[in-house]
């Protein structure tokens, strides 16, 4: 790959990339040329003069896409993850966490089995592990989760999550009885734990942080509001100096002013843009499912029939451009929120950054952040 500017170490560098199979084999200096065209040759050399090369995007919260809802379908169809994976490269996503919302235990068990039995060679975004959003959440902050399935998972189920090796992230409400013990068990096993669907106080967050919690699921959404005398979860998170926070940057879930406020506190290394995509992502307007809910996708977003926001149809590359527009940050800073920051949160060092030996998962963009192509494992997965 020659002629482009490559996002490396928080900057744009004029270098060429040599892809060796599914890895980055070498990074070499590039002559100083300029153009505005992207040309992909029929040979082994890809001319990306005038374009920007960034690491492939990592989405930590994806409930579905292309009409597939993972929570509703995984219990009966183990191929649901692969169907979603094939769609995500359209939006620059090369890795993701298939997300299962609050549901019966059998759904989570089926998701674990589906991850274990995935066939090799599926062309699409790579699932890095499961994200269980619930069931240990606040009944007062359900959002579009089903209240009758809210519960503390029994000890044997938590043990099954740990033993599976395919659960990467668990969202829970730190103030719920038993939550600190669950956090300690999961984080001791290397599973990232996040606060979400919560009304936690600063004190409850402090206890959870001491137990190992390191992330916050969709900051502002499905959590108690901020008040200057009762700062609640939003105040507690923004006052914390280390937590990483997920953010749905569509201008609908979070007003652009609130996005700017969060950005000034968190910055590129503690903000993780997520799609929170549901089945409508990449599909036309219509009626879909999210867990047990019927959801309607129209010009007002993705909502239950009662009007509650229920995930999104947000493309992750659009979220990156929105962040630039809402905050005035640089494109390189915005790209960090979907590459290095989520990789660092999960403790992954061979994805999320361009480096020799890392996976050849890349996005190619124009100077305005519009996606031109997605490369996964050194192969073209999508091209505009």
C-alpha positions as CSV (number, residue, x, y, z in Angstrom):
1,X,0.0,0.0,0.0
2,X,1.8,3.1,-1.2
3,X,1.3,6.9,-1.2
4,X,-1.0,7.4,1.7
5,X,-0.9,9.0,5.1
6,X,-1.0,6.3,7.8
7,X,-2.4,6.9,11.3
8,X,0.4,6.0,13.7
9,X,1.2,7.0,17.2
10,X,-1.4,9.7,17.2
11,X,-0.2,11.4,14.0
12,X,-0.4,11.0,10.2
13,X,2.8,9.6,8.7
14,X,3.8,9.3,5.1
15,X,4.8,5.7,4.9
16,X,4.1,2.6,2.8
17,X,2.7,-0.6,4.2
18,X,3.7,-4.1,3.1
19,X,1.0,-6.7,4.0
20,X,2.4,-10.2,4.5
21,X,-0.7,-12.5,4.4
22,X,-3.0,-11.5,7.2
23,X,-0.4,-9.4,9.0
24,X,1.5,-6.1,8.5
25,X,4.9,-7.2,7.3
26,X,6.8,-4.0,7.0
27,X,6.4,-0.2,7.2
28,X,8.7,1.8,5.0
29,X,9.3,5.5,4.3
30,X,7.3,6.9,1.4
31,X,8.2,9.6,-1.2
32,X,6.5,12.9,-0.7
33,X,3.7,12.9,-3.4
34,X,0.2,14.1,-3.2
35,X,-3.1,13.4,-5.1
36,X,-6.8,13.1,-4.3
37,X,-7.5,9.8,-6.0
38,X,-7.7,6.3,-4.6
39,X,-6.7,3.6,-7.2
40,X,-6.6,0.0,-6.3
41,X,-4.6,-1.9,-9.0
42,X,-5.2,-5.4,-10.2
43,X,-1.7,-6.4,-9.0
44,X,-0.1,-6.6,-5.7
45,X,0.4,-2.8,-5.3
46,X,-2.4,-0.7,-3.9
47,X,-2.0,3.0,-4.7
48,X,-3.7,5.0,-2.0
49,X,-2.2,8.4,-2.8
50,X,-4.1,11.2,-1.2
51,X,-6.0,8.8,1.2
52,X,-5.7,8.1,4.9
53,X,-5.0,4.6,6.3
54,X,-6.2,3.9,9.8
55,X,-6.5,0.7,11.9
56,X,-9.7,-1.2,11.4
57,X,-12.5,0.0,13.7
58,X,-13.4,-1.9,16.8
59,X,-17.1,-1.8,18.0
60,X,-17.6,-2.8,21.6
61,X,-21.4,-2.8,21.4
62,X,-23.2,-4.2,18.4
63,X,-26.6,-5.9,19.0
64,X,-27.1,-6.7,15.3
65,X,-27.2,-5.5,11.7
66,X,-28.9,-6.2,8.4
67,X,-32.1,-7.3,10.0
68,X,-30.4,-9.8,12.4
69,X,-31.0,-9.3,16.1
70,X,-28.4,-11.3,18.0
71,X,-30.4,-11.6,21.3
72,X,-33.5,-12.8,19.5
73,X,-31.9,-15.1,17.1
74,X,-28.8,-16.7,18.6
75,X,-30.8,-19.2,20.7
76,X,-32.0,-20.8,17.5
77,X,-29.5,-19.9,14.9
78,X,-25.8,-20.1,15.5
79,X,-25.0,-18.3,12.2
80,X,-26.5,-15.0,13.4
81,X,-23.0,-13.7,14.4
82,X,-21.6,-14.4,11.0
83,X,-24.5,-12.7,9.2
84,X,-23.8,-9.5,11.3
85,X,-20.0,-9.9,10.7
86,X,-20.4,-9.8,7.0
87,X,-22.3,-6.5,7.0
88,X,-20.0,-4.5,9.4
89,X,-17.1,-3.9,7.0
90,X,-19.3,-1.5,5.1
91,X,-18.9,0.8,8.1
92,X,-15.2,0.3,8.7
93,X,-15.7,-2.2,11.4
94,X,-13.1,-5.0,11.3
95,X,-13.6,-6.3,14.9
96,X,-16.6,-6.2,17.2
97,X,-18.2,-7.6,20.4
98,X,-21.5,-9.3,19.5
99,X,-23.8,-7.9,22.2
100,X,-26.6,-9.8,24.0
101,X,-29.0,-7.7,26.0
102,X,-30.8,-8.8,29.2
103,X,-32.4,-12.1,28.4
104,X,-32.9,-15.7,29.8
105,X,-29.8,-17.7,30.6
106,X,-30.3,-20.0,27.6
107,X,-29.7,-17.1,25.2
108,X,-26.3,-16.3,26.8
109,X,-25.4,-20.0,26.8
110,X,-26.4,-20.3,23.1
111,X,-24.2,-17.2,22.3
112,X,-21.2,-18.8,24.0
113,X,-21.8,-22.0,22.0
114,X,-22.1,-20.0,18.8
115,X,-18.8,-18.3,19.4
116,X,-17.1,-21.6,20.1
117,X,-18.4,-23.2,17.0
118,X,-17.9,-20.4,14.5
119,X,-16.6,-21.7,11.2
120,X,-13.2,-20.5,10.0
121,X,-12.9,-18.4,6.9
122,X,-16.0,-16.2,7.2
123,X,-15.2,-13.0,5.4
124,X,-16.3,-10.1,7.6
125,X,-15.6,-8.4,10.9
126,X,-14.0,-10.6,13.5
127,X,-15.9,-11.2,16.8
128,X,-13.4,-10.7,19.6
129,X,-15.7,-12.0,22.3
130,X,-19.2,-11.6,23.6
131,X,-20.6,-8.5,25.4
132,X,-23.3,-9.4,27.9
133,X,-25.2,-6.2,28.6
134,X,-27.1,-7.4,31.6
135,X,-28.8,-9.2,33.3
136,X,-27.4,-7.6,36.5
137,X,-28.8,-4.1,35.8
138,X,-31.0,-1.6,37.6
139,X,-34.7,-2.2,37.3
140,X,-35.1,1.6,37.4
141,X,-32.9,2.1,34.3
142,X,-34.0,-0.6,31.9
143,X,-34.0,1.4,28.7
144,X,-35.1,-1.2,26.1
145,X,-34.2,-4.2,28.3
146,X,-36.9,-6.6,29.6
147,X,-37.4,-6.3,33.3
148,X,-38.5,-9.9,34.0
149,X,-35.1,-11.1,32.9
150,X,-33.1,-8.8,35.3
151,X,-31.3,-11.0,37.8
152,X,-28.0,-11.7,39.4
153,X,-26.4,-14.6,37.4
154,X,-25.9,-17.7,39.6
155,X,-22.4,-18.7,40.5
156,X,-22.3,-21.6,38.1
157,X,-23.3,-19.3,35.2
158,X,-20.5,-16.8,36.0
159,X,-18.1,-19.7,36.2
160,X,-19.3,-20.8,32.7
161,X,-18.6,-17.3,31.4
162,X,-15.1,-17.4,32.7
163,X,-14.4,-21.0,31.6
164,X,-15.7,-20.3,28.1
165,X,-12.9,-18.0,27.1
166,X,-15.3,-16.1,24.8
167,X,-16.9,-13.5,27.1
168,X,-14.9,-10.2,26.8
169,X,-17.2,-7.6,28.4
170,X,-20.0,-7.6,30.9
171,X,-22.2,-4.6,31.6
172,X,-23.9,-4.4,35.1
173,X,-25.2,-1.8,37.6
174,X,-22.6,-1.4,40.4
175,X,-25.2,-0.4,43.0
176,X,-27.1,-3.7,42.6
177,X,-26.7,-6.2,45.5
178,X,-23.8,-8.5,44.8
179,X,-22.3,-6.5,42.0
180,X,-18.9,-5.9,43.6
181,X,-18.4,-9.6,44.1
182,X,-19.3,-10.3,40.5
183,X,-16.9,-7.6,39.3
184,X,-14.1,-9.1,41.3
185,X,-14.7,-12.5,39.9
186,X,-14.9,-11.4,36.3
187,X,-12.0,-9.0,36.3
188,X,-9.7,-11.5,38.1
189,X,-10.4,-13.8,35.0
190,X,-9.5,-11.0,32.5
191,X,-13.1,-10.1,31.6
192,X,-13.7,-6.3,31.3
193,X,-16.6,-5.0,33.4
194,X,-18.6,-1.9,32.6
195,X,-21.1,0.2,34.5
196,X,-24.4,0.6,32.7
197,X,-28.2,0.8,33.0
198,X,-27.4,2.3,36.4
199,X,-28.3,4.9,39.0
200,X,-25.0,4.4,40.9
201,X,-23.8,7.0,43.3
202,X,-20.2,8.2,43.3
203,X,-19.6,5.9,46.3
204,X,-21.0,2.9,44.5
205,X,-18.7,3.7,41.5
206,X,-15.7,4.0,43.8
207,X,-16.4,0.5,45.3
208,X,-16.8,-0.9,41.8
209,X,-13.6,0.7,40.6
210,X,-11.8,-0.8,43.6
211,X,-13.2,-4.2,42.5
212,X,-11.8,-3.8,39.0
213,X,-14.5,-2.0,36.9
214,X,-12.9,0.0,34.1
215,X,-15.6,1.0,31.6
216,X,-18.9,2.7,31.3
217,X,-21.6,1.6,28.8
218,X,-23.2,4.3,26.6
219,X,-22.5,7.3,28.9
220,X,-25.7,9.4,29.5
221,X,-28.1,6.7,28.2
222,X,-30.1,4.5,30.6
223,X,-28.6,6.1,33.7
224,X,-29.8,8.5,36.3
225,X,-29.5,12.1,35.2
226,X,-26.9,14.6,36.6
227,X,-27.8,16.9,39.4
228,X,-25.4,19.3,41.1
229,X,-26.4,18.0,44.5
230,X,-26.8,14.4,43.4
231,X,-24.2,13.9,40.6
232,X,-25.1,10.3,40.2
233,X,-23.4,8.1,37.5
234,X,-22.8,10.9,35.0
235,X,-21.0,13.2,37.5
236,X,-19.1,10.3,39.0
237,X,-17.8,9.1,35.7
238,X,-16.8,12.6,34.4
239,X,-15.1,13.3,37.7
240,X,-13.1,10.0,37.5
241,X,-9.6,10.5,36.1
242,X,-9.2,7.0,34.5
243,X,-12.4,5.4,33.4
244,X,-13.1,4.9,29.7
245,X,-16.6,5.7,28.6
246,X,-18.6,4.4,25.6
247,X,-20.6,7.0,23.7
248,X,-23.3,6.8,21.0
249,X,-22.3,9.7,18.8
250,X,-25.4,10.1,16.6
251,X,-26.7,13.4,17.9
252,X,-29.9,11.6,19.0
253,X,-28.9,9.5,22.0
254,X,-26.6,12.3,23.2
255,X,-27.0,16.0,22.3
256,X,-23.9,17.4,20.6
257,X,-23.4,19.8,23.5
258,X,-23.3,16.9,25.9
259,X,-20.8,15.2,23.5
260,X,-18.6,18.2,23.7
261,X,-18.8,18.3,27.4
262,X,-17.8,14.6,27.7
263,X,-15.1,15.0,25.1
264,X,-13.4,17.9,27.0
265,X,-13.2,15.7,30.1
266,X,-12.4,12.3,28.5
267,X,-10.5,13.1,25.3
268,X,-9.5,10.5,22.7
269,X,-7.9,8.0,25.1
270,X,-10.9,7.6,27.3
271,X,-13.7,7.9,24.8
272,X,-14.9,4.8,23.0
273,X,-17.4,5.5,20.3
274,X,-19.8,2.6,19.9
275,X,-22.7,2.1,17.4
276,X,-25.0,0.3,19.8
277,X,-26.3,-0.9,16.5
278,X,-29.5,-3.0,16.4
279,X,-31.0,-5.1,13.6
280,X,-31.8,-2.0,11.4
281,X,-28.2,-1.1,10.8
282,X,-27.7,-1.3,7.0
283,X,-31.4,-2.0,6.4
284,X,-34.3,0.1,5.2
285,X,-36.9,1.6,7.5
286,X,-39.2,-1.0,9.0
287,X,-40.0,-3.1,12.0
288,X,-37.4,-5.3,13.7
289,X,-36.6,-7.0,17.0
290,X,-34.4,-6.2,19.9
291,X,-34.6,-9.1,22.3
292,X,-38.3,-9.4,23.2
293,X,-39.2,-6.0,21.9
294,X,-40.6,-5.0,18.5
295,X,-38.7,-1.9,17.4
296,X,-39.5,0.6,14.7
297,X,-36.8,2.1,12.6
298,X,-37.7,5.4,10.9
299,X,-36.4,9.0,10.6
300,X,-36.6,9.4,14.4
301,X,-34.2,6.5,15.1
302,X,-34.8,3.0,16.4
303,X,-37.5,2.9,19.1
304,X,-39.9,0.6,20.8
305,X,-43.6,1.0,20.1
306,X,-43.7,3.2,23.3
307,X,-41.1,5.5,21.8
308,X,-38.1,4.4,23.9
309,X,-34.7,4.4,22.1
310,X,-33.7,0.8,21.4
311,X,-30.2,0.7,20.1
312,X,-29.4,2.5,16.8
313,X,-28.8,2.3,13.1
314,X,-25.6,4.3,13.5
315,X,-22.7,3.5,11.2
316,X,-19.5,3.7,13.1
317,X,-17.7,5.6,10.4
318,X,-20.5,8.2,10.6
319,X,-20.0,8.4,14.4
320,X,-16.4,9.3,13.8
321,X,-17.3,12.1,11.5
322,X,-20.0,13.3,13.9
323,X,-17.4,13.5,16.7
324,X,-15.2,15.8,14.5
325,X,-18.3,17.9,13.7
326,X,-19.6,18.1,17.3
327,X,-16.3,18.8,19.1
328,X,-13.9,20.2,16.6
329,X,-11.4,17.5,17.3
330,X,-9.0,16.3,14.6
331,X,-9.9,13.2,12.5
332,X,-6.9,11.4,14.0
333,X,-8.2,12.1,17.5
334,X,-11.6,10.8,16.5
335,X,-10.2,7.7,14.9
336,X,-8.4,6.8,18.2
337,X,-11.9,6.4,19.8
338,X,-12.7,3.4,17.5
339,X,-9.2,1.9,17.3
340,X,-6.5,2.3,20.0
341,X,-8.9,3.2,22.8
342,X,-11.2,0.1,22.6
343,X,-8.2,-2.1,21.9
344,X,-6.4,-0.8,25.0
345,X,-9.6,-1.3,27.1
346,X,-9.7,-5.0,26.1
347,X,-6.0,-5.4,26.6
348,X,-5.4,-6.2,22.9
349,X,-2.1,-5.1,21.4
350,X,-2.2,-6.7,17.9
351,X,-5.2,-4.8,16.7
352,X,-6.3,-1.1,16.9
353,X,-2.9,0.3,15.8
354,X,-0.7,0.1,12.7
355,X,2.5,-1.8,13.6
356,X,4.6,-4.5,12.1
357,X,3.3,-7.9,13.1
358,X,-0.2,-6.7,13.8
359,X,-3.3,-8.0,12.0
360,X,-3.7,-6.4,8.6
361,X,-7.1,-5.0,9.5
362,X,-7.3,-1.5,8.0
363,X,-9.6,1.2,6.9
364,X,-8.9,3.6,4.0
365,X,-10.6,7.0,4.2
366,X,-10.6,10.3,2.4
367,X,-9.4,13.5,4.2
368,X,-13.0,14.1,5.4
369,X,-13.2,10.7,7.1
370,X,-15.5,9.2,4.5
371,X,-14.8,5.5,4.2
372,X,-13.3,4.3,0.9
373,X,-12.4,0.7,1.7
374,X,-12.1,-1.9,4.5
375,X,-9.3,-4.5,4.6
376,X,-9.6,-7.5,6.9
377,X,-6.8,-10.0,7.3
378,X,-5.0,-8.5,4.4
379,X,-8.0,-8.9,2.0
380,X,-10.4,-6.4,0.6
381,X,-13.6,-6.8,2.6
382,X,-15.5,-3.8,1.3
383,X,-14.9,-0.9,-1.2
384,X,-17.0,2.2,-1.9
